[in-house]
Structures are given as structure tokens and as C-alpha cells.
Amino acid sequence: MRRFGTQGPVNPEQHYIVPRTAELTEFIKRVEEGRYIVIFAPRQTGKTTFFQRAAAALTSEDLTYFPIQLNFEIYVDCSRSEFYEFLTKQICKEIERVYQRRGETPNEALKHFLDNAQITNHLSMMEFFEQIQRFLKDGENWQKVILIIDEFDGIPTSALKGFLHAFRHTYIADTTRQCPHSLGIVGVKNITQLDYDRSVSPFNIQDDFALPNFTLAQVQELLGQYTTEVGQAFDPAVIESIHKQTGGQPFLVNRFAQILTEEMDIPKTEILTITHFSEARGQLLEERNTNIEHLLTNIRKDRRFETILMQIVSYEDSMRFNLDNDIINELATYGVITRGTDRKCEIVNPIYLYRIIQAFKPIINGLERDYFPENTDGFQYLNDTGQIQMELLLDNFQDFIARAGFRILQVPDTPQEFIGQHLLFAYLDQFVTSVNAAMYMEVPTGRGRMDLIVLHNQQKHIVETKIWRSERHYTQGKKQLATYLATEGVTDGYYVVFDHREQPEKRTETEAIDGLTIRSYIIPVVQERP
């Protein structure tokens, strides 16, 4: 039986797989046209799997294509001479493997050439491929070399320019038998990011190829393969929720499915419901898998990342998605942010948003013992039937901020501009842990609104937070929340706005909007120690 794959490339014999038929068709078309193609995308987005399947599809029907697949990851700490020495061996081995897969053997002349080949620099590499093209002629038929290089980022800096210049020269040469016929470069960083001295890229002939995250239809197709084989169905709401929470990120989609189908011991006769989904999401929000490890490592590389990410979350106007800005470019490269429909920056999915907030939340802010009045704890905010009294809980949070006063400015390693939202997150996080509830983020990447969802005893409580901009934006925010409540089937919502003005206005009000109840708070944030 196949399974959902999260460890390295996946294949259709062992794993459920998204065919990406349209993307494969477009890619093969470009290869046939002899283009030099580059795809740079965050790790664990399916790049390697895609290129391997493309090579297999290309050669299964047409043996005139000769695919040579390389991986540069092992060269990351090599010198230029070591790189070319071992590159020679890798290419020769791959050529022999192609013949083996075809059930053939290279002729004696080619064997002799491969046994004695020596690539020492980019010039001898060009000569090597020119010779290979001659050996691959079969009568009047010419085989077309397709060179696919995975983990291209590992190429030594000292070898980068010459390597790219060589293939640029091959591409623009006036010849009908260029070798390689087509080139596919796969990596995380793009060509200009690898060109360390910031000069004009020597590889300005590339054909960029986009490999997006899964669409909802592709997630439905992926999970449908499991249902067809095993017979266990997903509630349609579960499939939609998986896509919504992951933004279609391939690793996260497969990890969600892996938890549901392999780790939760749900009988195969049961439909996978939204209750099962919620339990799986709770595990995914807490575990440290390889994808989350990459995320956390990357966002901690530069202290400026926190300010940028929190500004994207907290302000409706966010900032323009400008790849000329080094910080935005790097966060996009790591797959943390993306371009929204309005050309502004967005966090790519709610799971990443939750983990980002958790990562930047201080382990101890020094105010934990002041969250609740003396001699009380979180359980007083449960009613007689065990349901959360969210209005009382947020009333107390407003009082807590007032009680804490200037001490909130002493919270370590937290930009003052975002201290209110940090504290609300920490406050609710401590509460939900104490009463065995769950908290997550539901709205997909919404800028200027950090929506916290508290789930307890089958009840959903939605708390939207913002930073004060104007009376008009404050009023609009309440209407936006009412619209969101309606889509979620919730009748009561909570709206918390942090006011950083020099003369803030504390306000608490409850009103009905479109038949729904909105409890709103404007909470002043202390600007300086008196």
C-alpha cells in the first residue's frame, strides 16, 4: 500500500502523488524547445520530485532524449579543483546509468572516453560535452542531452561564474547541435543571489519556471488517491481545511494526511472528520518536523525579520512585496512570505503564522503571575457547564494591561510596537493550556488582522486583533469580523485593537452587526515609563 511521503522525493510506486500534469506538459514543451530552465523555490516544495518525473516522462516515450541528473549538494565545501574533479566522475557515472536503465552498454570508444575524461575548469567542461554529443550520434540520429542539476546552491563560489558562462556560451552559440540541448537548474536561491559579487549575472538566458503550491483541486486529487486505495473517505470540510491551513505547501499537506491516516489509529471504516482534523492540527502546531525546523532556523537568521514579519501581521497596509529589498527577498526565498493579490507581503499560511508568533514570543515575559487577579486562576472564566466565558476573559486582559502599566515595556526582546499582540497571544496561550483548550490561527495570511481561534468543548471563539489606525479603520474592522463570523457559523466575536497613540482612548463596547454580536476593546499601550 502506498503512503503519504514527507522524506525526500516521492514516487508513484510508493507514495500518493500530485501529478502536476499541466506543469509537466509545459516543462517538457520548454525542454523540447531546447530552453535552459531554472526553478528556485523553498525547500520541500516538490522541486526534485517534479524534475525527476519530468525526466522520466520525457524519456519514456522518446529515446532521443538522454537525461543526465546531477546533485550539487555534496560540493558545498569543495574547492574549485575538487568540484570539477568529482563532477567529472559524477557525470560519467550518470551516463553509464542511463545506458543501464535502457538495457544497453556504451560502445568501446565511449567507454574509453569516459574512463579517461578530465574536467578541470569550465572550458574543458565545454569540450567534454562537445565530445559527448559526437558519441551519442547513432547513424543519422542525434540524441539530445538533458542536464538536470539539483541543489545547485551547493556549487562552490569560485566555480560559479565560469560554470554559468560556459552554459551561456553553449546556449547562444550558432549551432543546431548544442550540448546540453536543454538544462534544468534546481535550487533554493536564485542565480542573482548566488552571484556573490553582485555583478551582472553571467546567466541571463534562463527561462524561469514557477512551481506553485498545491491548489485545492490538487489536494482533493491527492487525498482521493488514498480513499480509492484504502476506502477511507475524508469529509470535504477536512480537505478544504487542510488546504486552508497549509496554503497548499506540499510537505505540510502530506504531513497532515500522514498524521490522519497513519498516526492517529483511526479505524479505516470511519470517515475522517473535522474533529480528527483538529486533533491532527494540534499535533502539527506543536511538533518539530524538518519543514518547521527550516522555517524557524530561517526566521531567526536576522533580528530584523521579526519586525518585518510582525508588521505584515499587524498592519493592514503591510508593505509592498519588493524583491529588490534584501530582507523581503530573503524571506520570500525561504518560503516564509509571498506576494498577495494586492502586491503586498503575506505570510504564506496560518500554520507558519502560528509558529512564527510562538517563535518570537519570549519564554518568560515577567508578567505571567499578573495575568489574573490575586488568588485566582483561569478556571474562573469557565461557566457552570464548563464553557469559556470569553467576554470575562478579555475584560480581565484589558485590566491586566492597565495593571501592568509601564512594565510591559520591560518585556525582553519584544519590539514595543507589537507588545500588545505578543501579550495577548501569551495570555490566551497560558489560559488554553490550563483548561485543556486549543488555540490556532484560521484566517489565511490576513494582513492587519491576527485572528486567534480558541476551541474548547466543541465551541469556537474568534478573537481578532489589530493596531489602531483610525476611527474609519476601526469601524471597518468590526464589519470584517462580522463577515468572517458568518462564514464560520459563529454568532459572537471579539475585536481587540491596541492603541499606541500618545493620547490613546480606552473603549469597550458591545454591538450587533448583521445579527451577530461583536464585543470590541480599544486597549491603550503605554508609550514610555513615567
PAVEX-110374 format. One record per residue (C-alpha): residue number from 1; residue in one letter; x, y, z. Coordinates in steps of 0.25 Angstrom, whole numbers. Layout:
BEGIN
seq:type:x:y:z
NUM:A:X:Y:Z
...
***
This chain:
BEGIN
seq:type:x:y:z
1:M:0:0:0
2:R:5:14:-3
3:R:6:25:7
4:F:8:40:8
5:G:22:44:6
6:T:30:54:15
7:Q:44:49:14
8:G:51:53:1
9:P:46:51:-13
10:V:33:43:-15
11:N:30:33:-26
12:P:16:28:-31
13:E:20:13:-27
14:Q:22:16:-12
15:H:14:29:-10
16:Y:2:37:-13
17:I:6:48:-22
18:V:0:60:-29
19:P:2:58:-44
20:R:4:73:-47
21:T:0:69:-61
22:A:-1:84:-66
23:E:12:87:-61
24:L:19:75:-66
25:T:13:78:-80
26:E:19:92:-80
27:F:32:88:-75
28:I:34:77:-85
29:K:30:87:-96
30:R:41:96:-92
31:V:51:85:-91
32:E:47:80:-106
33:E:50:95:-110
34:G:64:94:-104
35:R:62:104:-93
36:Y:71:106:-81
37:I:61:105:-70
38:V:63:109:-55
39:I:54:107:-43
40:F:57:113:-30
41:A:47:110:-19
42:P:47:108:-4
43:R:51:94:1
44:Q:41:83:2
45:T:32:89:-9
46:G:34:77:-18
47:K:45:82:-28
48:T:53:69:-28
49:T:41:60:-30
50:F:36:69:-41
51:F:49:69:-49
52:Q:51:54:-47
53:R:37:51:-52
54:A:39:61:-64
55:A:52:54:-68
56:A:45:40:-67
57:A:33:45:-75
58:L:42:51:-86
59:T:50:39:-88
60:S:39:28:-86
61:E:33:32:-100
62:D:45:37:-107
63:L:59:31:-106
64:T:65:42:-114
65:Y:66:50:-101
66:F:78:46:-92
67:P:76:51:-77
68:I:87:53:-68
69:Q:83:56:-54
70:L:93:63:-44
71:N:93:67:-30
72:F:102:78:-25
73:E:99:77:-10
74:I:111:70:-7
75:Y:120:81:-13
76:V:116:91:-3
77:D:130:92:4
78:C:139:88:-8
79:S:150:96:-15
80:R:148:99:-30
81:S:158:88:-34
82:E:151:78:-25
83:F:138:82:-31
84:Y:142:79:-45
85:E:149:66:-41
86:F:137:60:-35
87:L:128:66:-45
88:T:135:58:-56
89:K:133:45:-48
90:Q:118:48:-45
91:I:115:51:-60
92:C:122:39:-65
93:K:114:30:-55
94:E:101:36:-59
95:I:104:34:-74
96:E:106:19:-71
97:R:94:18:-62
98:V:85:23:-74
99:Y:91:12:-82
100:Q:88:2:-71
101:R:73:7:-70
102:R:72:5:-85
103:G:77:-9:-84
104:E:89:-5:-93
105:T:104:-3:-92
106:P:113:9:-97
107:N:122:5:-109
108:E:137:3:-106
109:A:140:17:-111
110:L:131:24:-102
111:K:136:15:-90
112:H:150:19:-93
113:F:146:34:-93
114:L:139:33:-80
115:D:150:25:-73
116:N:160:36:-77
117:A:151:48:-76
118:Q:157:60:-68
119:I:149:73:-66
120:T:158:83:-59
121:N:150:96:-62
122:H:138:102:-69
123:L:146:102:-83
124:S:149:87:-82
125:M:135:84:-78
126:M:130:91:-91
127:E:140:82:-99
128:F:135:70:-91
129:F:120:72:-95
130:E:124:75:-109
131:Q:131:61:-109
132:I:119:54:-103
133:Q:110:59:-113
134:R:118:53:-124
135:F:118:39:-117
136:L:103:40:-115
137:K:101:40:-130
138:D:94:28:-135
139:G:95:28:-150
140:E:87:40:-155
141:N:80:41:-141
142:W:85:51:-131
143:Q:82:48:-116
144:K:79:61:-108
145:V:86:62:-95
146:I:76:68:-84
147:L:85:72:-72
148:I:77:74:-59
149:I:85:79:-47
150:D:78:78:-33
151:E:83:86:-21
152:F:90:96:-30
153:D:93:105:-18
154:G:104:95:-14
155:I:113:100:-25
156:P:126:106:-20
157:T:126:121:-21
158:S:140:120:-28
159:A:134:111:-39
160:L:120:119:-41
161:K:123:129:-51
162:G:131:121:-60
163:F:121:109:-60
164:L:110:119:-63
165:H:118:126:-74
166:A:121:112:-81
167:F:106:109:-82
168:R:102:123:-86
169:H:112:121:-98
170:T:107:108:-102
171:Y:93:113:-102
172:I:96:125:-111
173:A:105:118:-120
174:D:101:117:-134
175:T:99:102:-135
176:T:88:93:-137
177:R:94:82:-128
178:Q:96:89:-115
179:C:100:80:-103
180:P:93:80:-94
181:H:81:82:-102
182:S:74:87:-90
183:L:78:90:-76
184:G:70:90:-63
185:I:75:96:-51
186:V:68:94:-37
187:G:71:101:-24
188:V:66:110:-13
189:K:74:123:-16
190:N:73:129:-30
191:I:84:132:-39
192:T:86:146:-35
193:Q:86:142:-21
194:L:97:132:-24
195:D:105:143:-31
196:Y:112:148:-19
197:D:120:160:-24
198:R:106:166:-29
199:S:111:168:-43
200:V:102:165:-55
201:S:99:151:-55
202:P:106:143:-66
203:F:94:134:-68
204:N:83:144:-73
205:I:78:134:-83
206:Q:70:125:-73
207:D:55:122:-74
208:D:49:123:-60
209:F:39:113:-57
210:A:29:114:-46
211:L:25:102:-37
212:P:14:107:-28
213:N:8:101:-16
214:F:-4:91:-18
215:T:-17:96:-22
216:L:-30:91:-14
217:A:-33:83:-26
218:Q:-19:76:-25
219:V:-21:74:-11
220:Q:-34:67:-13
221:E:-27:59:-24
222:L:-16:54:-15
223:L:-25:50:-3
224:G:-35:44:-13
225:Q:-24:34:-17
226:Y:-23:29:-3
227:T:-38:28:-2
228:T:-39:20:-15
229:E:-28:10:-10
230:V:-32:9:5
231:G:-47:12:4
232:Q:-46:22:16
233:A:-52:36:12
234:F:-49:50:16
235:D:-60:59:20
236:P:-60:70:9
237:A:-58:80:20
238:V:-46:73:25
239:I:-39:74:11
240:E:-43:89:10
241:S:-37:92:24
242:I:-24:85:21
243:H:-22:93:8
244:K:-26:106:16
245:Q:-17:103:28
246:T:-5:99:19
247:G:-7:109:7
248:G:-4:96:-1
249:Q:10:95:4
250:P:13:81:-1
251:F:21:76:11
252:L:10:81:21
253:V:-1:75:12
254:N:5:61:12
255:R:9:63:27
256:F:-5:66:31
257:A:-10:54:23
258:Q:1:45:29
259:I:-4:48:43
260:L:-18:46:40
261:T:-16:33:33
262:E:-4:26:40
263:E:-2:32:54
264:M:-16:34:60
265:D:-21:20:59
266:I:-34:24:53
267:P:-41:11:48
268:K:-41:11:33
269:T:-56:9:34
270:E:-58:23:39
271:I:-59:36:31
272:L:-48:45:35
273:T:-56:57:41
274:I:-53:71:45
275:T:-51:66:59
276:H:-40:57:54
277:F:-34:69:46
278:S:-34:78:59
279:E:-26:67:66
280:A:-16:66:55
281:R:-15:81:54
282:G:-11:81:69
283:Q:0:72:67
284:L:5:79:55
285:L:5:92:62
286:E:14:86:73
287:E:23:76:66
288:R:37:80:61
289:N:38:73:47
290:T:48:76:37
291:N:39:87:30
292:I:37:95:43
293:E:52:93:46
294:H:55:100:33
295:L:45:111:36
296:L:50:114:50
297:T:64:114:46
298:N:62:123:35
299:I:54:134:42
300:R:64:134:53
301:K:76:137:44
302:D:73:152:45
303:R:67:160:56
304:R:61:169:46
305:F:52:158:41
306:E:43:159:54
307:T:40:174:51
308:I:37:171:37
309:L:28:159:40
310:M:20:165:51
311:Q:18:178:43
312:I:12:169:32
313:V:3:162:42
314:S:-1:175:50
315:Y:-3:186:39
316:E:-14:186:28
317:D:-5:194:19
318:S:7:184:21
319:M:18:186:12
320:R:20:185:-3
321:F:25:171:-8
322:N:38:177:-13
323:L:49:167:-17
324:D:59:178:-18
325:N:59:179:-3
326:D:69:169:2
327:I:60:165:15
328:I:48:163:7
329:N:55:155:-4
330:E:62:146:7
331:L:48:143:14
332:A:42:140:0
333:T:54:131:-3
334:Y:52:123:10
335:G:37:122:7
336:V:32:130:19
337:I:25:141:11
338:T:19:143:-2
339:R:12:153:-11
340:G:-2:156:-8
341:T:-13:159:-19
342:D:-11:174:-15
343:R:4:173:-17
344:K:7:173:-2
345:C:14:163:6
346:E:7:152:13
347:I:11:140:22
348:V:9:128:13
349:N:0:120:22
350:P:-7:120:36
351:I:2:109:41
352:Y:14:117:38
353:L:8:129:45
354:Y:5:122:58
355:R:19:116:58
356:I:25:130:55
357:I:17:136:67
358:Q:21:125:76
359:A:36:126:72
360:F:37:141:75
361:K:29:140:88
362:P:38:142:100
363:I:39:129:108
364:I:37:137:121
365:N:32:152:120
366:G:32:154:135
367:L:17:157:135
368:E:11:143:135
369:R:7:144:150
370:D:0:157:148
371:Y:-10:151:137
372:F:-21:148:147
373:P:-25:155:160
374:E:-18:150:172
375:N:-23:136:177
376:T:-30:133:164
377:D:-26:125:152
378:G:-32:123:138
379:F:-43:113:143
380:Q:-52:124:148
381:Y:-54:128:133
382:L:-62:115:131
383:N:-77:115:134
384:D:-85:104:141
385:T:-85:96:128
386:G:-70:97:126
387:Q:-71:107:114
388:I:-61:118:113
389:Q:-67:132:117
390:M:-58:139:106
391:E:-64:153:110
392:L:-60:152:124
393:L:-46:146:120
394:L:-43:158:111
395:D:-49:168:121
396:N:-38:163:130
397:F:-28:164:119
398:Q:-31:179:118
399:D:-30:180:133
400:F:-17:173:133
401:I:-11:183:123
402:A:-15:194:131
403:R:-10:187:144
404:A:4:184:137
405:G:5:199:132
406:F:20:202:128
407:R:25:189:132
408:I:20:184:118
409:L:32:192:113
410:Q:41:183:120
411:V:37:170:113
412:P:50:165:107
413:D:54:164:93
414:T:40:169:88
415:P:38:181:79
416:Q:29:191:87
417:E:21:193:74
418:F:16:179:75
419:I:16:177:90
420:G:1:177:92
421:Q:-1:165:82
422:H:10:158:88
423:L:4:159:101
424:L:-10:155:97
425:F:-4:143:90
426:A:4:139:102
427:Y:-8:141:111
428:L:-18:133:103
429:D:-7:122:101
430:Q:-6:121:116
431:F:-21:120:118
432:V:-24:110:108
433:T:-13:101:113
434:S:-18:102:127
435:V:-33:98:123
436:N:-28:88:112
437:A:-33:96:101
438:A:-27:98:87
439:M:-23:111:80
440:Y:-19:113:66
441:M:-20:123:54
442:E:-31:122:44
443:V:-30:133:34
444:P:-21:131:23
445:T:-10:141:24
446:G:-19:153:26
447:R:-11:165:28
448:G:-14:175:39
449:R:-22:164:46
450:M:-17:154:55
451:D:-29:145:57
452:L:-27:135:69
453:I:-37:124:69
454:V:-39:117:83
455:L:-46:103:82
456:H:-52:97:95
457:N:-63:87:97
458:Q:-68:88:83
459:Q:-69:103:83
460:K:-61:112:75
461:H:-57:126:80
462:I:-51:136:70
463:V:-42:148:75
464:E:-38:158:64
465:T:-26:167:68
466:K:-21:180:61
467:I:-13:192:63
468:W:-21:205:63
469:R:-20:213:51
470:S:-33:222:50
471:E:-47:222:54
472:R:-51:218:40
473:H:-42:206:40
474:Y:-47:202:54
475:T:-61:202:49
476:Q:-58:195:36
477:G:-51:184:45
478:K:-63:181:52
479:K:-71:179:39
480:Q:-60:170:34
481:L:-60:162:47
482:A:-75:160:45
483:T:-74:155:31
484:Y:-63:145:36
485:L:-72:140:47
486:A:-83:138:37
487:T:-75:129:29
488:E:-70:121:41
489:G:-84:119:46
490:V:-81:127:59
491:T:-90:137:66
492:D:-81:144:75
493:G:-67:150:72
494:Y:-57:158:80
495:Y:-49:170:74
496:V:-37:175:81
497:V:-30:188:76
498:F:-17:193:82
499:D:-15:208:83
500:H:-1:213:82
501:R:-4:228:81
502:E:1:238:90
503:Q:-13:241:95
504:P:-20:227:94
505:E:-35:225:97
506:K:-39:213:105
507:R:-52:207:100
508:T:-61:195:102
509:E:-74:193:94
510:T:-83:182:90
511:E:-92:184:78
512:A:-100:175:68
513:I:-95:175:53
514:D:-103:168:43
515:G:-110:160:54
516:L:-96:156:60
517:T:-91:161:74
518:I:-77:168:74
519:R:-70:171:87
520:S:-59:182:84
521:Y:-48:187:92
522:I:-38:198:90
523:I:-27:196:99
524:P:-16:207:101
525:V:-2:203:101
526:V:8:211:110
527:Q:18:219:101
528:E:29:221:112
529:R:32:219:126
530:P:26:231:135
***
